[in-house]
Amino acid sequence: GISYATFTIVDINTMDRVKIIEYENPPYLLVRELTQVEPIKTPVPVSAAKGRKTPPVMQYSEYDARAGDRLIFFSDGIPQSGMGTRAKPLGWGNPAVQDFALSCVARHPRVSARELARRMVTEAEGNDSWKAKDDISCAVIYFRDPRKLLVMTGPSVDPGRDRDMAEIFGSFPGKRLLCGGTTAMILSRELGRKVQVSLKNRDPDIPPAGSMDGAELVTEGIITLGKAAELLESGYSGQPVRENPATRVVDLFLDSDQIEFVVGTRINDAHQDPNMPVELEIRRNIVKKIAALLEERHLKETSIRFI
């Protein structure tokens, strides 16, 4: 085969000014308010390589991004997926790729950049019967306000601060995750809200999850957080072999941008059994490990407050 290079370079400054240079990749998609917007592009000729009859041309575009904009970039393995098959003899094609992306956003207006890119790649792989014939890559940039997540785990060292925990929970401007039965009981009592345990999708290795009004999810504490740390360390990216409370916790982490941990420092007598596995560290160390993994591998902003 003939070796050649294609590329797309994106530069975004702090004022949301976007500059893009494309060379022989499929044209990127700019989705705004559930509609595809055609950016104005300027051809940029470059010197032809030796032996090439026509000079290559790059495409340059520049614009100011708006809140809610999505930029979708992909290699030609996506529009060419399915080529030669009975269903798609000429491949999926750019128009169909565009329609698929728009339908994903229309059905799920808050879909994350990570999830939208995953769906694009998965659909293309399916077109090729899960045996890709070319590079299948997709990248998505989503302009939006940061998504915030509060994680509360463990009772405070002073039971007199239970009311403070409830105020932190109630005033947080984002999603809330409770990890720990004692934590959930404290907030249930202080806020007058019931905690309900779900026995669906039970996993023999992870205690069942629950729900409480105002919380995205309620889980057991040390075991579930320890498993979440293992998933993050192993490179989990949101496609579980089997869903359980730990995978749901990690999904919440990955779909958030700013994650605030509020960690109670009272020792839980239930975790002083010397027969428990060594990896079940005390909760503060597990939280520190999770925060470090989220920052280093997923570029999340994290903060930890001990109470």
GUDO-161499 format. One record per residue (C-alpha): residue in three letters; x, y, z. Coordinates in pm, 1 decimal, padded with zeros to 6 digits, always signed. Layout:
N
(ala (X Y Z));
...
END
This chain:
307
(gly (+00000.0 +00000.0 +00000.0));
(ile (+00091.0 +00366.3 -00025.5));
(ser (+00192.8 +00534.9 +00297.3));
(tyr (+00055.1 +00880.9 +00359.8));
(ala (-00026.2 +01104.9 +00652.9));
(thr (-00346.0 +01290.6 +00731.7));
(phe (-00399.3 +01521.0 +01025.5));
(thr (-00626.3 +01766.5 +01199.7));
(ile (-00482.1 +02030.5 +01432.8));
(val (-00709.1 +02213.5 +01676.9));
(asp (-00612.1 +02519.1 +01881.4));
(ile (-00854.4 +02666.0 +02137.7));
(asn (-00758.6 +02964.1 +02350.8));
(thr (-00899.1 +03071.3 +02686.1));
(met (-01149.7 +03300.7 +02513.1));
(asp (-01298.4 +03001.7 +02323.9));
(arg (-01149.5 +03111.4 +01993.4));
(val (-01114.2 +02797.7 +01782.3));
(lys (-00861.4 +02752.0 +01501.5));
(ile (-00853.2 +02431.4 +01296.9));
(ile (-00626.4 +02305.2 +01019.7));
(glu (-00726.9 +01988.7 +00830.4));
(tyr (-00533.3 +01783.5 +00582.0));
(glu (-00707.2 +01499.8 +00396.8));
(asn (-00916.4 +01388.6 +00692.6));
(pro (-01295.8 +01379.6 +00659.8));
(pro (-01439.8 +01727.1 +00728.9));
(tyr (-01512.5 +01782.4 +01096.2));
(leu (-01865.5 +01839.0 +01223.8));
(leu (-01971.0 +02148.9 +01414.9));
(val (-02297.8 +02076.1 +01596.7));
(arg (-02479.4 +02373.2 +01745.0));
(glu (-02830.3 +02360.2 +01895.7));
(leu (-02893.5 +02014.1 +01744.9));
(thr (-02801.6 +02141.9 +01397.3));
(gln (-02491.6 +02094.1 +01187.1));
(val (-02326.6 +02428.0 +01109.8));
(glu (-02101.5 +02460.3 +00805.1));
(pro (-01785.0 +02647.8 +00907.6));
(ile (-01619.6 +02881.4 +00658.4));
(lys (-01296.4 +02719.9 +00541.5));
(thr (-01002.9 +02876.9 +00362.3));
(pro (-00783.9 +02660.8 +00134.7));
(val (-00414.4 +02676.4 +00221.1));
(pro (-00190.6 +02537.2 -00058.2));
(val (+00143.8 +02392.2 +00043.2));
(ser (+00447.8 +02293.2 -00159.3));
(ala (+00402.8 +01968.7 -00347.8));
(ala (+00625.9 +01679.4 -00253.7));
(lys (+00864.0 +01546.0 -00515.2));
(gly (+00678.0 +01333.2 -00765.4));
(arg (+00334.8 +01468.8 -00676.2));
(lys (+00152.4 +01627.4 -00969.3));
(thr (-00081.3 +01855.0 -00773.5));
(pro (+00008.0 +02050.2 -00458.8));
(pro (-00169.8 +01935.2 -00143.8));
(val (-00423.4 +02173.4 +00006.6));
(met (-00498.1 +02218.3 +00375.7));
(gln (-00825.0 +02365.9 +00502.2));
(tyr (-00819.1 +02639.8 +00765.7));
(ser (-01117.5 +02755.2 +00969.8));
(glu (-01154.8 +02989.4 +01265.0));
(tyr (-01454.7 +03083.4 +01477.6));
(asp (-01575.5 +03171.2 +01828.8));
(ala (-01725.6 +02874.5 +02010.6));
(arg (-02056.5 +02903.6 +02191.9));
(ala (-02182.0 +02718.7 +02496.7));
(gly (-02325.9 +02387.5 +02383.2));
(asp (-02113.0 +02357.8 +02068.3));
(arg (-01970.4 +02018.4 +01980.6));
(leu (-01677.3 +01957.1 +01748.0));
(ile (-01656.7 +01602.8 +01610.4));
(phe (-01341.4 +01479.8 +01436.0));
(phe (-01290.4 +01134.9 +01284.4));
(ser (-01060.7 +00937.0 +01057.5));
(asp (-01179.0 +00806.2 +00720.7));
(gly (-01217.3 +00460.1 +00870.1));
(ile (-01553.1 +00580.6 +01004.3));
(pro (-01725.5 +00700.1 +00682.0));
(gln (-01561.8 +00413.7 +00490.0));
(ser (-01674.5 +00150.4 +00740.5));
(gly (-01894.7 -00118.7 +00590.6));
(met (-01751.7 -00065.1 +00242.5));
(gly (-01807.6 -00368.6 +00021.8));
(thr (-02086.9 -00510.7 +00234.7));
(arg (-02434.5 -00576.2 +00101.3));
(ala (-02584.9 -00319.3 +00338.4));
(lys (-02327.8 -00047.1 +00265.6));
(pro (-02143.6 -00127.5 -00058.6));
(leu (-01996.9 +00224.9 -00078.4));
(gly (-01936.2 +00256.1 +00293.9));
(trp (-02124.7 +00436.2 +00567.2));
(gly (-02057.5 +00773.2 +00402.1));
(asn (-02016.3 +01122.4 +00544.4));
(pro (-02388.3 +01218.4 +00520.2));
(ala (-02491.3 +00909.5 +00719.7));
(val (-02215.5 +00970.2 +00974.7));
(gln (-02341.2 +01326.1 +01020.1));
(asp (-02700.4 +01205.6 +01061.3));
(phe (-02591.3 +00949.6 +01320.7));
(ala (-02402.5 +01210.1 +01524.1));
(leu (-02696.5 +01451.2 +01514.2));
(ser (-02942.2 +01179.4 +01616.7));
(cys (-02721.0 +01083.2 +01913.9));
(val (-02717.6 +01443.6 +02034.8));
(ala (-03091.6 +01485.9 +01972.0));
(arg (-03175.0 +01174.4 +02176.3));
(his (-02925.9 +01254.4 +02452.4));
(pro (-02868.5 +01632.9 +02466.2));
(arg (-02628.1 +01599.2 +02761.9));
(val (-02424.2 +01315.0 +02612.1));
(ser (-02059.9 +01354.2 +02709.8));
(ala (-01780.3 +01396.5 +02456.7));
(arg (-01637.0 +01061.6 +02567.8));
(glu (-01966.4 +00877.6 +02521.9));
(leu (-02044.4 +01037.2 +02184.0));
(ala (-01700.3 +00942.2 +02050.2));
(arg (-01746.6 +00588.2 +02182.8));
(arg (-02082.8 +00554.0 +02007.6));
(met (-01938.7 +00676.7 +01677.2));
(val (-01653.0 +00426.4 +01693.6));
(thr (-01878.6 +00139.9 +01804.5));
(glu (-02120.9 +00200.9 +01517.2));
(ala (-01835.4 +00203.7 +01264.6));
(glu (-01688.4 -00116.1 +01409.8));
(gly (-02030.4 -00277.8 +01378.7));
(asn (-02046.4 -00176.5 +01012.4));
(asp (-01721.0 -00369.6 +00962.5));
(ser (-01856.9 -00672.0 +01151.7));
(trp (-01617.1 -00589.7 +01437.9));
(lys (-01310.7 -00640.9 +01214.9));
(ala (-01196.5 -00289.3 +01127.5));
(lys (-01047.5 -00258.1 +00779.3));
(asp (-00890.0 +00081.7 +00850.1));
(asp (-00807.0 +00307.7 +01141.6));
(ile (-01129.2 +00400.5 +01323.3));
(ser (-01073.4 +00705.2 +01543.6));
(cys (-01303.3 +00974.5 +01676.9));
(ala (-01249.8 +01275.6 +01902.5));
(val (-01517.3 +01509.2 +02037.9));
(ile (-01487.4 +01850.9 +02202.2));
(tyr (-01792.4 +01973.4 +02396.1));
(phe (-01813.7 +02336.0 +02512.9));
(arg (-02014.4 +02346.9 +02836.2));
(asp (-02004.8 +02447.4 +03199.7));
(pro (-01805.3 +02211.1 +03423.8));
(arg (-02002.9 +01922.5 +03568.2));
(lys (-01962.8 +01902.1 +03944.7));
(leu (-01984.2 +01596.3 +04167.5));
(leu (-01989.9 +01578.0 +04548.0));
(val (-01871.6 +01251.9 +04704.0));
(met (-01946.7 +01208.5 +05073.9));
(thr (-01803.8 +00909.8 +05255.6));
(gly (-01770.0 +00827.8 +05622.3));
(pro (-01906.8 +00990.7 +05938.6));
(ser (-01740.6 +01304.0 +06071.7));
(val (-01506.9 +01268.3 +06368.3));
(asp (-01754.0 +01471.4 +06578.0));
(pro (-02118.1 +01353.6 +06570.7));
(gly (-02209.8 +01713.3 +06648.6));
(arg (-02115.3 +01799.4 +06289.3));
(asp (-02380.9 +01577.7 +06133.6));
(arg (-02589.9 +01887.5 +06063.2));
(asp (-02289.5 +02039.4 +05880.3));
(met (-02275.8 +01731.8 +05657.3));
(ala (-02642.6 +01775.9 +05572.6));
(glu (-02587.3 +02141.7 +05484.5));
(ile (-02293.9 +02054.4 +05258.0));
(phe (-02509.8 +01794.1 +05085.2));
(gly (-02812.6 +02018.4 +05046.8));
(ser (-02628.8 +02324.4 +04915.8));
(phe (-02404.7 +02151.6 +04660.8));
(pro (-02466.9 +02275.9 +04302.6));
(gly (-02424.5 +01947.5 +04120.2));
(lys (-02464.3 +01571.0 +04143.0));
(arg (-02418.8 +01398.0 +04478.9));
(leu (-02280.5 +01052.8 +04556.4));
(leu (-02300.0 +00889.4 +04900.7));
(cys (-02053.0 +00609.1 +04975.9));
(gly (-02113.5 +00440.1 +05308.3));
(gly (-02407.4 +00304.3 +05502.4));
(thr (-02333.1 +00518.8 +05807.3));
(thr (-02298.2 +00828.3 +05587.4));
(ala (-02634.1 +00757.6 +05425.2));
(met (-02804.4 +00698.4 +05760.9));
(ile (-02672.9 +01028.7 +05899.8));
(leu (-02803.1 +01225.7 +05602.0));
(ser (-03128.5 +01032.0 +05600.6));
(arg (-03185.4 +01128.6 +05962.7));
(glu (-03075.9 +01491.0 +05927.6));
(leu (-03270.5 +01554.7 +05606.9));
(gly (-03572.0 +01337.8 +05680.6));
(arg (-03529.3 +01133.3 +05362.2));
(lys (-03555.1 +00757.7 +05325.1));
(val (-03274.9 +00540.1 +05190.2));
(gln (-03395.2 +00251.4 +04976.5));
(val (-03168.2 -00042.3 +04891.2));
(ser (-03193.1 -00191.3 +04542.8));
(leu (-03148.2 -00565.8 +04499.0));
(lys (-03132.5 -00542.0 +04118.4));
(asn (-02809.3 -00630.2 +03934.0));
(arg (-02661.3 -00786.8 +04245.0));
(asp (-02288.8 -00859.8 +04230.1));
(pro (-02133.1 -01119.5 +04463.0));
(asp (-01824.1 -00901.1 +04511.5));
(ile (-01989.3 -00561.2 +04569.7));
(pro (-02258.1 -00472.6 +04826.8));
(pro (-02586.9 -00353.0 +04671.6));
(ala (-02651.8 +00012.2 +04594.3));
(gly (-02941.8 +00224.6 +04707.7));
(ser (-03112.5 +00554.0 +04646.3));
(met (-03211.1 +00865.0 +04836.9));
(asp (-03384.8 +01178.9 +04722.2));
(gly (-03119.2 +01428.5 +04612.4));
(ala (-02843.8 +01170.2 +04562.3));
(glu (-02745.1 +01030.3 +04225.0));
(leu (-02640.2 +00705.9 +04392.3));
(val (-02596.9 +00556.3 +04740.3));
(thr (-02341.9 +00278.0 +04788.9));
(glu (-02153.9 +00094.4 +05059.8));
(gly (-01827.2 +00268.0 +05145.3));
(ile (-01482.2 +00106.6 +05171.4));
(ile (-01538.3 -00201.5 +04953.8));
(thr (-01709.9 -00011.4 +04672.5));
(leu (-01458.5 +00274.7 +04671.6));
(gly (-01171.9 +00026.1 +04682.1));
(lys (-01312.4 -00150.8 +04376.7));
(ala (-01365.9 +00184.7 +04202.8));
(ala (-00997.4 +00264.3 +04259.8));
(glu (-00902.6 -00072.7 +04107.5));
(leu (-01117.0 -00001.9 +03801.0));
(leu (-00957.1 +00339.1 +03749.5));
(glu (-00609.4 +00192.0 +03791.5));
(ser (-00681.8 -00085.2 +03539.9));
(gly (-00783.7 +00165.5 +03271.9));
(tyr (-01162.1 +00122.5 +03287.4));
(ser (-01321.2 +00364.0 +03039.7));
(gly (-01694.5 +00320.0 +03085.6));
(gln (-01773.8 -00012.6 +02917.5));
(pro (-01830.2 -00263.1 +03199.6));
(val (-01840.2 -00636.6 +03144.1));
(arg (-02108.8 -00631.1 +03410.8));
(glu (-02259.3 -00326.3 +03575.0));
(asn (-02235.9 -00299.0 +03952.7));
(pro (-02222.0 -00016.0 +04209.0));
(ala (-01845.2 +00028.3 +04158.5));
(thr (-01875.6 +00072.3 +03780.3));
(arg (-02159.3 +00318.7 +03836.2));
(val (-01940.1 +00516.1 +04077.1));
(val (-01657.9 +00530.8 +03821.3));
(asp (-01902.7 +00636.0 +03548.0));
(leu (-02006.8 +00928.5 +03768.3));
(phe (-01640.3 +01021.0 +03816.5));
(leu (-01565.0 +01009.3 +03443.9));
(asp (-01874.1 +01210.7 +03349.9));
(ser (-01779.6 +01488.2 +03595.6));
(asp (-01515.3 +01759.3 +03567.0));
(gln (-01482.9 +01892.1 +03921.3));
(ile (-01508.7 +01633.7 +04198.3));
(glu (-01522.6 +01733.1 +04563.7));
(phe (-01464.7 +01462.8 +04825.4));
(val (-01592.2 +01517.9 +05179.1));
(val (-01434.1 +01248.6 +05394.5));
(gly (-01537.6 +01168.5 +05748.3));
(thr (-01246.4 +01080.6 +05974.1));
(arg (-01424.0 +00873.0 +06238.0));
(ile (-01291.7 +00515.8 +06231.7));
(asn (-01560.9 +00265.9 +06139.8));
(asp (-01540.8 -00031.9 +06375.1));
(ala (-01667.9 -00259.6 +06098.3));
(his (-01333.1 -00230.1 +05921.5));
(gln (-01101.9 -00326.1 +06206.5));
(asp (-01133.6 -00699.1 +06138.9));
(pro (-00774.8 -00827.6 +06082.0));
(asn (-00911.1 -01092.5 +05843.0));
(met (-01029.1 -00832.2 +05590.1));
(pro (-00817.0 -00806.0 +05268.9));
(val (-00510.6 -00583.7 +05289.5));
(glu (-00624.4 -00371.6 +04992.6));
(leu (-00914.1 -00234.3 +05196.4));
(glu (-00718.4 +00067.4 +05319.4));
(ile (-00878.1 +00319.6 +05546.0));
(arg (-01112.0 +00543.4 +05354.5));
(arg (-00897.0 +00852.5 +05348.1));
(asn (-00615.2 +00670.9 +05167.4));
(ile (-00853.1 +00519.7 +04913.2));
(val (-00997.3 +00863.6 +04840.9));
(lys (-00648.0 +01010.3 +04797.1));
(lys (-00566.6 +00731.2 +04553.1));
(ile (-00887.8 +00786.2 +04354.5));
(ala (-00830.5 +01162.1 +04341.0));
(ala (-00475.0 +01111.8 +04213.0));
(leu (-00590.7 +00868.7 +03942.6));
(leu (-00865.9 +01105.5 +03829.9));
(glu (-00623.5 +01397.4 +03806.5));
(glu (-00334.0 +01215.2 +03642.2));
(arg (-00518.9 +00989.7 +03398.6));
(his (-00841.9 +01177.0 +03330.9));
(leu (-00744.1 +01542.4 +03389.2));
(lys (-01019.8 +01596.8 +03646.2));
(glu (-01011.7 +01870.8 +03907.9));
(thr (-01044.5 +01724.7 +04256.2));
(ser (-01050.1 +01852.1 +04612.1));
(ile (-01059.8 +01664.7 +04941.9));
(arg (-01206.0 +01797.8 +05264.3));
(phe (-01167.1 +01597.5 +05585.6));
(ile (-01428.2 +01644.9 +05856.7));
END
